[in-house]
Amino acid sequence: MGNNGAKRVVIVGAGLGGLSAALSLSASGYDVEVFEKNAHAGGKLNVLQTEGFSFDLGPSILTLPHYFERLFESHGRRMADYVTVRSLSPHWRNFFEDGTRIDLFPDSAETAAKNEGLNAGDAEDLERFLAYSKRLYERAEPGYFEKGLDTLWQLVRFYGPLATLRYFDLFSSMHEGVRRHVRNPHLRDILNFFVKYVGSSPYDAPAVLNLLPHAQFAYGLLYVDGGMYELARALERLSNEAGVRVHLGTEVVALSHDGGRVATAELADGRSVEADLFVCNMEVIPAYDRLLAESPAFLRKLRKFEPACSGLVLHLGTDREYPQLAHHNFFFSRDPKKHFADVFHNDRLPEDPTIYVVAPARTDPTQAPGGCENIKILPHIPHLQDRPFTPDEYARLRERVLDKLERMGLEDLRRHTVVEDMWTPEDIEKRYYSNRGAIYGVVADRKKNRGLKAPKKSTKYANLYFVGGSVNPGGGMPMAVLSGQQVHDRIIASEGT
């Protein structure tokens, strides 16, 4: 017990899931302490500032803001008093190798009206698809999101077997769901790439993930003024005000256990910290391996929770602007199906990747010097393999990416680059201990795991819980935050106060 008689909780990691759990539990009277190995709170929500350029190193899109607002409201605060959030329009711009350019708006009629080459039939297809997306979201919300259901069996018990089959399009892939509703091949590619939120392939991911467009269109695609990292700063400030003790630069190196319960967190400086409950923001498989030293046989049981993809992340500061860019952009592969196959089945660096490009100075001029751009470039690539990719292989992929962007309109991008920073999967693994350098937690694959992640409560230790992108409800900022709230609810239901 803590000094005030409240149950004591130790949280490993100050990522968004860890901070969410800390804030939710402290609001319910728990004595909460957070230990973070890095020098910043926010986990992958991180920032690099150099020579007048500011780069958000991790997430670049805010959606489903009500999950964040809950944290502030639980402590009698307003999120709007901590950060300024604005909606973006268009949501993103899509470039294709045949010269087609399509701006995606949340309204299907507006998308068709503002893009040459789209017609009334395309608008009707989009409207029909978005109605399907809305149905999926509304059916998932009461169980998967609000109740925090973790397994297919829990879903079946909550919804009923026939309703589960009917509601969630269980026999289709995400791509098959898109194809049933949309005929235009470019629009299909655009809607397929909503899978970017979970770092998976639309040809493998379950069709229920077609709820993602509704989540974005209904609640907005948002930007936090001053950069997305301001959201991490806001949550850290709220944690301090709420009495949550956040220790930065303090690594937990082991969780000692006595039978079926975790007893103490062992710190890198030699201290041991006792608690009644432990919440781990490290991903499930690395946590069982690094912190709990579980056997290879135990870890093999978790193989279905394979890591999602990683990325080769470039941050470029340029001495000119590229006005053809929107805030968010996609430069599509000539053959997206081959691109996904290379990343998720062939385990090779793609020859012609689809590239996500963020240019936030388009919205927020404070992010780059006047007349300049701060550009984030992200092609998805496989997570770390048993035979690692070599520095030369990464360098050749970098050249292919820059060749493609220059060919598709970003003229002389190399020549105008004055600042460059690059992250490989090895860098991501080292900084965040993510499983094999994955960015998005666990892959969504209907054959491997039906799109479900690991459960939030440990199957081995009665007082250990997990949050973040490797557990349900999955990857992305709002889902990581929601996982912390779901763990709070699970603890309240099973442990009491």
N, C-alpha and C positions, 0 to 999 in steps of 0.2 A: 504494500500500500504506500501511496505517497504521503508526504508530511501532513496533509489535510485530511487523511483518511480515505481519499479517493483512490480508486484503482489506478495503478501506474502503467503507462503504455510507453514502450520504446519503439520508435519508428526508424527503420534503416533506410535512409535516403530521403532527400528533400526535393524529389521530383514532384510533378503536379499531383500524382496519386498520393504520395506521402504527405504533402501539404494539405490536400483535401481531407485525408483521413485525420490528420492532426487537428485541423480546424473543426471538423464535424464532431470528433470525440471530445475536444476541449469544451465545445458548446454544451455537451451533455454531462459535464462535470468530471471528466477524466483528467488525470495529471499526465501531461504528454511531453515527451522529450524526443527531439529529432536529431539524428546524427548523419551528416553528409560528408562524404570524402572530398568532394570538390570545394572550391572556394566560393561557389555561388549557389543560391537556391534556384529551383526550377528544372533541374535535370537537363534533358535535351533542349529545353527552352533556354537558350544561352545566347550570348552576344559577343561579337568581335568589333572593337572600335580602333581604327588606325588611320592616320593621315587625313582626318576629316570625314572618313567613310564609316558607316555603321552597318554591320551585317548581322541579321538574325541567323544564328547558326543552326537552329532547329526549326520548329514549326513556323509557318508563315501565314497561316489562315486561322481565323477564329470563327467557329460556328457554334450553334446551340449555346448561346451565352447564358441562358437561364440556369445551367448547371453551375456556372461560376457565380452568378448572382446569389444563389442559395448560400454559398459560403459566407458572403458578406452579410446577408440577411440573418443568418444564424447567430451572428454576433452584434446585431442591431446596427449594422452599417449599410451604406449604399455603395455598390460597385462604382457608380458614376462619380462618386467623390474621390475615387482612387485612380481611375483611368478614364480616358476619353476614347470611345469606340465609334467608328463610322462604318457605314455600309459602302461596299464597292459596286460599281456598275460600269462596264460589264463585269460579270464575275471572272471570266477569263477569255483570252483571245487564243484562237487555235489556228496554227499555220500548217499547211499541207504541202507536200513536195510538188503537187501539180499546180501550185500557185493559189489555190483556194484559201481564203481567210474567213473564219466564222467567229463572230463575237457571241458569247453565250450569255443570255440574260435570263433571269428567273421566270419571266413570262414568255410562253411559247410564241404568242403572236408577235411580241416585240423582237424576239430572236429572228423570226422569219422576215419581219418587215425591214429590219436593219441590216440584213445580209443579202447581197446579190447572190443569186443562184439558189436561194431557198424559196419555196413556194407555199401556197396554201396547204397542199398535201403534207409538206414537211411540218407545218404548224399543227395540223391535225394529229400527225403521228406523235409529235412532242407532247401535245396535250393529253393524248391517250396514255403515253408512257408515264407522264407525271401523275396522272390519276392512279395508275398501277403502283408507282413509287409511294404515293401517299397512303394507299391501302396497306402496303407492307409496313410502313413506318407506324401507322396507327395501331396495327395489330401487334407489332413488336413492343410498343411503348409500355403497356401495362404490366407485361411479364418480364421481358428481357431487360428493359431499361429500369423500370420502377421497382420491380421485385428482386432484381439482381439474380435471375435464374442462371444456373451454371452448366447444366447438362441437358442433353436431349430428353432424358427421362423426366426431369423437372419441367421442361417445356410441355411434354405430353400430359403430365399430370395437371398442369395449370390450364392448358387450352383444350385438352381432350385430343385423342389420337386423330380423329377425322379432321378436326379443325386445324391441328398442327400441319397436316399434309396440305390442306386446302389453303390455309392462310399464308404459308411461307414458301410456296412454290418449291418444295423440297427436291423435286426430281430434275430441276433445271439449274444450269450454271447462270452466272450473272450475264454472260454474253448471250445465252439463249433467251433470257428474259428480255434483253434489249432488242434482239433480232425479231422477236414476235411482234413488237410494237412499232418499230422504226425501220423504214426502208432505205433511207439515204445512208450510203456507206460512211460518209464523213460524220454524220450525226451519230451513227453507231459507234465509231471510234471515240468520239467525244464522251458519250455516255459510258462506254466501257471504261474510260480512264478515271471515272470516279473511284475506281478501285485503288487509286493512288493513296487514298486516305488510310488504307490498311496494308499497303505494300504487298499486294498479291496479284494474281492473274485473273482476269474476268472469265477466262476459259476454264478455270479450276474453282473459283470462288462460288459459293452458293448464291442462287438468285435473290435470296432475301436481302443481300447487300445492295440491291437496287433501291433500297430505302434511302440511300445516301443522297441522291439528288433532292428528294423532298426535304431532308434535314437541312440542306444548304439553302434551297429556294424559300422554304417557309420561314426560316429563322434568320436568313441573311448570311452573306459572306462578308466578314467583318475584318477591320484593321484597327489596331491599337495605336493611337497617335504616339509618336516618339519611338516606335518600334515594338514588335511583339514582346520583347523582353520586359517591357514596362509592366506586363501582366504578372510576370514572376516577381518583380519588385513589389507590386501591390499585394500579392499574397504573402510575401515575406513580412511586409509591414503589418498586415492584418494579423499574422501569426504572433508577432511581437506584442501587438496591442492586446491580443487575446490571452497572453500569458504562456503561450507555447514556447518552450526553450529550444531554439534551433542552433545547433553547433555545426558551423561550417569548418571545412578542413579537418574533420574528425572522422576517421574511417572505422567502421565496424569490420573486423577481420574474421570473426567467428561468432556463431550462436551456440553456446553450450547448452546441453539438454540433459535432463534427468528423466530417463524413461520416455514417456510420451508427451513431455512438456518442455518447452524452452525455458531455461532458468536465467541466463545472463547473456548480455551482449558484450563481447570482448573487443576492446578498442585497440587501435594500432599503438597507442602510447602505453599499453599495459594495463589500463584500468578495466574493471569489470562493472557492468551496470545491470542491476537486477530490475525486474519488472514483472507485473502480473500477466501482461499481454504484449505480444510483439507483432508489428506490422512491417512487412518487408516490401520496399519499393524497388529492390533489385529484382530483375526478371527471375521467374520461377526456377528454370534449370540452372543458371549460374548460381543462384542462391543455395539450392540444394547441394551443388558441387563445391562452391567456394566457402560458404559459411557453415554448412552442416556436414560436409565431407561424406555425403551419402555414397553408397556403393555403386559401381557400374551397373549392377543388376537393377537397383532402384531407379537410376537415371534412364535406363532403357525403357522403363514403363512410361516415360514421358516423351518418347520419340514422336508421337503423333502431334505434339506441340512444337513442330519444326519452326525455326525462325523465319520471319518474313524476309523480304529482300533488304539489301543494303543500298548504298549509293556512292557514286563518286561526286563529291560536293565541291564545286568551284565557287569562290567568291571573288568577283572581279570589280575593281574600281576603275572606271573609265574617265578619260578627260573630255568626253563629249557625251551628248544625249542621243538616245535612239528613240525618236518619237513614235516609231511604228509599234513599239511595245506598249501593251497595257500593264497594269500592276501585276497580273498573273497571266502567264502564257504557256502554251504547249506547242512544241515543234514535233510533229508526228513522224514516226517511222513510215517508210514506204510500205512495209509489211509488218503491222503491229503484232499479228499472230506469231510470226517468227521471232520478233523481239521478245515477247513473253515466253516463248519456248526456250530461247537462249538463256534467259534469266532464271526460269523456274524448273526447267527440265534438263537442259543441256549443260548447265553450270558453267557457262562461258560468258565472257564480257561481250555484250552485243556489238555486232558490226554496225548496225544502224538503229540506235536507240531512239525512243521517244523521250524528249527532253523537256523538263519543267524549268521555266525561267521566271524569276521574280524580279521586278524592277520597282521597289517600293518608293523611290524618289518621285515616281509618277504621281503618287498620292501625297507623300510627305517629304518636302524638299529638305527637311533637316537631316535626312539620312545620307546626304552626299554634298560635297561642295557645289557651289553654283555652276550650272552648265555641265555637271557630271552625272554619272549613274553609279549606283551600287547594285550590281547584278548578281543574283544567286542562280547557279546553274546546277540542275540535279537530274542526271540520268539514273534510272534504277539499274542495279547490277546484282549478281548473286551475293548472298552472305558468304562469309569466309569458308573456304573449302579445305579439305584435308591437305590438298596441294595448294598452297596459297598462290594467288596471282603475284607476279613479280612487279617491281617498280617500273620496268620497261613496258609491261603489259598495261599498267595504269596510264603510263605516259602516252602510249599509242591511242588508248581510248580517249584521253584528253584531246589529242590532236583530231581525232574523228569527230568529236563533239564540236570543237571550235570550227572545223571545216564545215560542218553541217549548218551551224548558226550563221557563219559568214555567207555561205551559199544561199541561205534562205532569208537574207535581208540585213543581217547585222554586219554591215560592211566594215572591213578593217578592224574587227574586234580586237585581234591580237595587238595591232599597232597602237590602238588607243587605250590599251590596258596599262594603268600606272600602279595598281595595287593588285596582288593576287594571293589567295590563300586556298589550299586544297586539303580536303579530308578524304581518306580512304576508309574502308571498313576496319582496318587495323586501328586507325585513330579513334573511330567510334567505339570499338570494343575496349580500348585502353581507357578512354575517358569515362565511359558510362557502365562498363562491365556488361554491356548488352550481349545477348547470346549470339556468338559468331558475328558480331558487328552489325546485327540487324538494326534497322531504324524503327520499325513499326511493331515490334513485339513478335507475336506468333502469326504465321501465315494462315490465311483463310482458305481452306481447301475442303470441298464437300466430301471428297473421298477419304482424306486423311483424318479430318476432325469435324466435318460437317460445318465448318466455319466457327466452331466454338473454341474458346481458349481454355487455359487451365482454370480450375476452380479457385475461388478467392480464399477459401479456408484450406489449410494444409490437410492432406489426407493422412499425415503421420503424427503431427504435433498438435495437441488440442488447443493450444493458446497462440498459434501462429497463423497469421493471415497475410495475404499478398494483395498488392495493388499495382496499377500500371498497365502497360500495353500487352503484357504476356498473360493477363487474366481477363475474364469477361468483365465488361462488355467489349474490350479490345483496344486497338491503337488509336492514336489521335488525342489532341488535348482534351476535348470535352469528355471522351470516354475514360481517359485516365482520371479526370476529376470525378466523374461519376463512380468509378470503381472505389475511390476513397469513401464516398458517401454510402455506397452499398456495403462496404466493410463495416462502417459505423452501424448501419442498420442490422447487419448480421451479429455484430458483437452485442448490441442492445438486446436483440432477441434471444441470444444464447447465453450471454454472460450476466446480463443485468447490470445495473449501476451499483 
